[in-house]
Amino acid sequence: MHDTQSRTESLLDTIRGIQQQTIMLPEFQRDFRWELDRTYDLFDSLVKEIFIGTIIYGKPSFGMTLREIDTRPRKGKGSNRRLTVHAIDSDEMKRRAQTENLRIVLDGQQRITALYRAITGIDEVYCIVRDVRHETNPHQFELEAILEEFAGEERSDAISVRLVDAYTAEIENWDDEQMDERFAASAYARQQLAEADPDTIKLDRRIYRRTLRRLIELYKRQKMVAFYLLDMTLEKFCLFFERSNSRGIQLNFIDILAAKLYSGFNLRKRIEEFETQTQFQMNREVIVRTIAFIRATERGGQIKIDRSYILEHLEAADFQRLWDEVCTLYASTLRYLDGQHFILAQNWMPSENMLIPLMIFLREIGGGFDRMSEEQRAFVEFWYWASVFANRYSTATNEVIITDSQALTQIAHGQPITARGYFRRLRSLITEPTDLYSYTRRASLTYRGVLNLLAYNASGLHDWSSTQRISLATSDLDDHHIYPRAYIASRPELDMDNDEAEQLVDCVANRTLIPKRLNIRIGKRSPHDYLDELRQKKNTQLADCLASHLIPAEILDEQTWDGLFGFFVEERAKAIFALIEQYAMTPLTEMAERYGAGSDIEHNTASRRTSRDRLPRMLADGRINVGDRVYVTGHPNAVATIASGYDVEYEGRRIPINTWGQQITGWASINIYANVYLERTGKTLESLRQTSEDTPE
């Protein structure tokens, strides 16, 4: 933006620019919406020299579709006609900007449109003159001194000067006789002066002519319209609309792209068609960036998908060729994520930009996701959750999208991932259960990821009001407080300090997704109270539903849980962390060794050497013995015995230790190291773990 000084021009300059189509609107600008009373106020401000704000024009050096200022009548014939649009390419835009002073309205189209319509007579606006006949030299008054108001109709009891008459008088160079003829035809002259004496008629004519000429002077005054003329690059043009268009609809670079493509590809129409034909809302940027990635890959060289590249290089032909294919990939990917329970709803996805690498992967394997091998499926599962908990899609998104799309392309073709240090960037930022306490806001990718991970682990979350699973068909979801905020704020007797409880109540360990239509009347009610009522009135199988949300069934039957908020949050955080370990952390070394480049393998081998020992290693070196008795936190009487590095014996059955822990606690997942105690020591298995590099050879 090289030229940002303030300038001024006359109203007539603005009118001429609009008529000569050297002042035009980007196609994406909203329609003219001002009611006439705002036009009256605008002219009143001009007459009284009250600042009406600065108009902002741009002189872009890139092509786009422009349209005319709205000159349609407000009602009747022609009011619904389509406004003329002009597709202008980059070369013509530059030429016209230099030779014709072509300007594009960035901010202020409502004001200049209102001015144009009133002055040229599209909208009927009258300057109503107050009665000054009995004052000294009334024909010499300035416009502000004789103005009573601006109105949409002339009055029969006051001299009324139509704004378009002043404009016509100027461009046609009316003489006094023509002005008098127009005055004689007015309602005031016909009704008030029919029997008036000559002196009265002469004075009123002079007042009318004086008002007409003062309006012409207003139109011609050079400092009436203040404006900035911005010589804009494409990048700054986009930033202007994203940051400055606060009075209109929210615009981003996709709206500008739609204007560029308009004559060859109607982007908005195609988006509407897609949303009508499917159950999905289209994320426009995901589709556009996917098309940009495919096009850039086809051309070779450095791949870019930022807005500058998109606006400068994507053409209507690219969309005509790739639109249907990319929309199919988009819908197929969403259906896969829904069917496999990676997501509960589009607006609850950790990041919709994660769709792009998956769409590229699907394109490369051809057909549908059912063509994946088991190894590819396992990698996709790991990549998805590792990306979420490494928080990869929170910043520098374009580079992440490109890197991941290239990585998944290599996976699709059975090739190693060549990006240097790729797997190091997939390490979880959640390293212990208490880290989850800091995630309290829906905007957080990790927060949304946790709530979706619960659904993935349970093969879908159950709707509390029925046995049905929540899916994309569910209209809306609410991140519900399990222990209600109002309940904690009422300061009940808890197992922790009340102030600390209020700090934890919004954390993700106390939240889960349920349909908003459930409409539970909660208020300050305890979890046992409202959940038990829900079980009795709507869903007798609620206990089974709660398990998928990692909520213990005992909360329905044991009122003591109402005071165990601290215990609940701690145990649920541990259970959630166990899932993060299972899906995002534990597979990292194996995936790096199988698919990574040398540096990644070396790094993750080192990570494996320094990882914490697991149960089989602990059993092998004697820290734990077969036959040792163990129990789970909060259930000291439900004792099992260690049978192997993976199993325990309990009530005459040999079952996996994780399964036993889940049965005892009612949790859908459990971290056995944090929650299982060795009876002979009274300490958790976690206390016996050590890093492998510290283990004696």
Disulfide bonds with the S-S distance in Angstrom:
none
